[in-house]
Amino acid sequence: DYGTPFANAIEQVFPDAGTGTVVANVAFTDGRADYTTELQTVSDAMPDCNVVIGYPRNAGLMLQNWSVLTGHPTVEWIGTDGLKSDALATATGNPALLDGFWGTAPLTTPMTEEFNRFAARYQAAFGHAPEPFVSSAYDSAALVLLAIASAGSTDGDAIRDAIHDINDITSGGVELVQSAQLAQGLAFLRDGELIDYVGASGPLNVDELGNPLAPYEVWQWHMTPPGFEQIHVFQ
């Protein structure tokens, strides 16, 4: 369910970019102990790059299986947001196999004051940095909490409409509320004040459908020093 729409979109859009063609589109089952059969199909198509749409446990095992596959072409590896996790290196086992691995993800770890405060609290609580979408999950809960207070109701339609009222406000007299100030934001709303919530994942200005618009980042995993590096951000 996660990978199929991504794969179909790549197969449709990539040739239109004029940079190449998709030579193989291979589905795989999560939780397998070996992906040699699937990878042999990919290898036989002689690709220049392999795109893995999955999770760290899948991609790590695929890198291991590919490294011992006879006659495989030399490829660039590219992943999706589900792979930007410290668990990827653990699942791969050999950092050399992962060195230079590319990927993309919505930018939910922005270099902002709000995110840095959130990340420090998350690190203290869980012992590691927040993965992609952790800050988004926090902000989603915060938006619902604030929207209930703004609407004075737990009715679904009222919450939906109130989310627009507490984000993307352009009128004057608006109180700015940051991610660590939810109690203060609730107090403002109960006093009839307008607020603009600036979340841990970003400003959260939403479109007409209620979707927050966020930039995308291109990342790469390096062996020395081990970890992810942000290469580029697309606004």
C-alpha positions as CSV (number, residue, x, y, z in Angstrom):
1,D,0.0,0.0,0.0
2,Y,2.9,2.3,0.7
3,G,5.1,1.4,-2.3
4,T,2.7,0.8,-5.1
5,P,1.4,4.4,-5.7
6,F,5.1,5.6,-5.5
7,A,6.2,3.0,-8.1
8,N,3.3,3.7,-10.4
9,A,4.0,7.5,-10.3
10,I,7.7,7.0,-11.0
11,E,6.9,4.8,-14.0
12,Q,4.5,7.4,-15.4
13,V,6.6,10.6,-14.7
14,F,10.2,9.6,-15.0
15,P,10.2,9.0,-18.8
16,D,8.4,12.3,-19.3
17,A,11.4,14.0,-17.6
18,G,13.5,13.0,-20.6
19,T,16.2,11.4,-18.5
20,G,15.6,7.7,-19.0
21,T,13.1,4.9,-18.7
22,V,12.0,2.4,-16.1
23,V,13.4,-0.9,-17.1
24,A,11.9,-3.0,-14.3
25,N,9.1,-2.5,-11.7
26,V,9.3,-5.3,-9.2
27,A,6.9,-5.7,-6.2
28,F,8.1,-7.4,-3.0
29,T,6.5,-8.6,0.1
30,D,7.4,-7.1,3.5
31,G,9.2,-9.2,6.0
32,R,10.9,-11.7,3.7
33,A,14.2,-13.3,4.8
34,D,15.7,-12.9,1.3
35,Y,15.1,-10.8,-1.8
36,T,17.5,-12.4,-4.2
37,T,14.8,-13.6,-6.6
38,E,13.3,-10.1,-6.9
39,L,16.8,-8.5,-7.2
40,Q,17.8,-10.9,-9.9
41,T,14.9,-9.7,-12.0
42,V,16.1,-6.1,-11.5
43,S,19.7,-7.0,-12.2
44,D,18.8,-8.8,-15.5
45,A,17.2,-5.5,-16.7
46,M,20.7,-3.8,-16.3
47,P,19.5,-0.5,-14.6
48,D,21.7,2.5,-13.9
49,C,20.0,3.1,-10.5
50,N,17.8,1.1,-8.1
51,V,14.9,2.9,-6.3
52,V,13.8,1.2,-3.1
53,I,10.3,2.1,-1.9
54,G,10.1,0.4,1.5
55,Y,11.3,0.4,5.1
56,P,14.8,0.0,6.6
57,R,14.4,-3.7,7.2
58,N,13.7,-4.2,3.5
59,A,16.3,-1.9,2.0
60,G,19.0,-3.1,4.4
61,L,18.5,-6.7,3.4
62,M,18.3,-5.8,-0.3
63,L,21.6,-4.1,-0.1
64,Q,23.1,-7.2,1.4
65,N,21.6,-9.5,-1.1
66,W,22.6,-7.2,-4.0
67,S,26.2,-7.2,-2.9
68,V,26.6,-10.9,-3.3
69,L,24.5,-11.2,-6.5
70,T,26.6,-12.5,-9.4
71,G,27.0,-10.2,-12.3
72,H,24.9,-7.3,-11.0
73,P,25.5,-3.9,-12.6
74,T,27.0,-1.0,-10.7
75,V,24.1,1.2,-9.7
76,E,23.2,4.3,-7.7
77,W,20.7,3.5,-4.9
78,I,17.8,5.9,-4.2
79,G,15.2,5.6,-1.4
80,T,12.1,7.3,-0.2
81,D,11.1,9.0,3.1
82,G,10.5,5.7,4.9
83,L,14.2,5.0,4.7
84,K,15.5,8.1,6.4
85,S,16.0,6.5,9.8
86,D,19.0,5.3,11.8
87,A,17.5,1.9,11.5
88,L,18.6,1.8,7.9
89,A,22.3,1.5,8.8
90,T,21.5,-1.2,11.4
91,A,19.5,-3.2,8.9
92,T,22.2,-3.0,6.3
93,G,24.8,-4.3,8.7
94,N,27.8,-3.1,6.6
95,P,28.0,0.7,6.3
96,A,30.1,0.5,3.2
97,L,27.1,-0.9,1.3
98,L,25.0,2.1,2.3
99,D,27.6,4.8,1.6
100,G,26.3,7.3,-0.9
101,F,22.7,6.1,-0.7
102,W,20.4,8.9,-1.9
103,G,16.8,9.7,-0.9
104,T,14.1,12.2,-0.6
105,A,11.6,13.2,2.1
106,P,9.2,16.0,3.0
107,L,11.2,18.4,5.1
108,T,9.8,17.7,8.5
109,T,13.1,18.4,10.3
110,P,13.6,22.0,9.4
111,M,16.5,24.1,10.8
112,T,14.2,26.3,12.7
113,E,14.1,27.5,16.4
114,E,10.8,25.6,16.9
115,F,12.1,22.3,15.5
116,N,15.4,22.5,17.4
117,R,13.6,22.9,20.7
118,F,11.3,20.0,19.8
119,A,14.2,17.8,18.7
120,A,16.1,18.5,21.9
121,R,13.1,17.5,24.0
122,Y,12.6,14.4,21.8
123,Q,16.2,13.4,22.1
124,A,16.0,13.7,25.9
125,A,12.9,11.6,26.1
126,F,13.8,8.8,23.6
127,G,17.6,8.9,23.2
128,H,17.7,9.6,19.5
129,A,16.9,12.3,17.0
130,P,13.3,12.5,15.6
131,E,12.8,10.7,12.3
132,P,10.8,12.2,9.4
133,F,7.1,12.8,10.3
134,V,7.6,12.7,14.1
135,S,7.3,16.5,14.3
136,S,4.3,16.3,11.9
137,A,2.6,13.8,14.2
138,Y,3.1,16.1,17.1
139,D,1.8,19.1,15.1
140,S,-1.2,17.1,13.9
141,A,-2.2,16.4,17.5
142,A,-1.6,20.1,18.4
143,L,-3.8,21.3,15.6
144,V,-6.7,19.1,16.6
145,L,-6.3,20.3,20.2
146,L,-6.2,23.9,19.3
147,A,-9.0,23.6,16.7
148,I,-11.3,22.0,19.3
149,A,-10.6,25.0,21.6
150,S,-11.2,27.4,18.8
151,A,-14.4,25.8,17.7
152,G,-15.7,25.1,21.2
153,S,-16.8,21.8,19.9
154,T,-15.6,18.3,19.1
155,D,-17.8,18.1,16.0
156,G,-15.7,16.9,13.0
157,D,-16.8,19.6,10.6
158,A,-16.2,22.3,13.2
159,I,-12.7,21.1,13.9
160,R,-12.0,21.0,10.1
161,D,-13.1,24.6,9.7
162,A,-11.3,25.8,12.8
163,I,-8.0,24.4,11.6
164,H,-8.1,27.1,8.9
165,D,-8.8,29.7,11.5
166,I,-5.7,28.9,13.5
167,N,-3.4,28.7,10.5
168,D,-2.7,31.0,7.6
169,I,-4.2,34.0,9.3
170,T,-3.4,37.3,7.6
171,S,-5.4,39.7,9.6
172,G,-4.0,41.9,12.4
173,G,-4.0,41.2,16.1
174,V,-3.0,37.6,15.8
175,E,-1.1,35.9,18.7
176,L,1.9,33.8,17.5
177,V,1.9,30.4,19.2
178,Q,4.9,28.1,18.8
179,S,5.0,24.3,19.3
180,A,6.1,24.4,22.9
181,Q,3.4,26.9,23.9
182,L,0.2,24.9,23.5
183,A,-1.1,25.8,27.0
184,Q,-0.6,29.5,26.1
185,G,-2.4,29.0,22.8
186,L,-5.4,27.4,24.4
187,A,-5.6,30.3,26.8
188,F,-5.6,32.8,24.0
189,L,-8.4,30.9,22.2
190,R,-10.5,30.7,25.3
191,D,-10.1,34.4,25.7
192,G,-11.4,34.9,22.1
193,E,-8.0,35.8,20.6
194,L,-6.9,34.7,17.2
195,I,-3.7,32.7,17.0
196,D,-1.3,31.5,14.3
197,Y,0.3,28.2,15.2
198,V,4.0,27.7,14.1
199,G,4.7,24.0,14.5
200,A,7.7,21.9,15.1
201,S,7.6,20.7,11.5
202,G,7.1,24.2,10.0
203,P,4.7,27.1,9.7
204,L,1.7,24.8,8.8
205,N,-0.1,27.3,6.5
206,V,-2.7,25.1,5.0
207,D,-4.3,25.0,1.5
208,E,-8.0,25.0,0.8
209,L,-8.1,21.2,1.4
210,G,-6.4,21.6,4.8
211,N,-3.1,20.2,3.7
212,P,0.1,21.9,5.0
213,L,2.5,22.8,2.3
214,A,6.1,21.7,3.0
215,P,9.3,21.7,1.1
216,Y,11.1,18.5,0.0
217,E,14.7,17.6,0.8
218,V,17.2,15.4,-1.0
219,W,19.4,13.5,1.5
220,Q,22.4,11.2,1.3
221,W,23.9,8.7,3.8
222,H,27.6,8.9,4.3
223,M,29.9,6.4,6.0
224,T,32.3,9.0,7.2
225,P,31.1,10.4,9.5
226,P,28.1,8.0,9.6
227,G,24.7,9.6,9.1
228,F,22.4,11.5,6.8
229,E,23.4,14.8,5.1
230,Q,20.9,17.2,3.6
231,I,22.0,17.9,0.1
232,H,19.2,20.1,-1.3
233,V,15.8,21.6,-0.5
234,F,13.1,22.1,-3.0
235,Q,10.5,24.7,-1.9
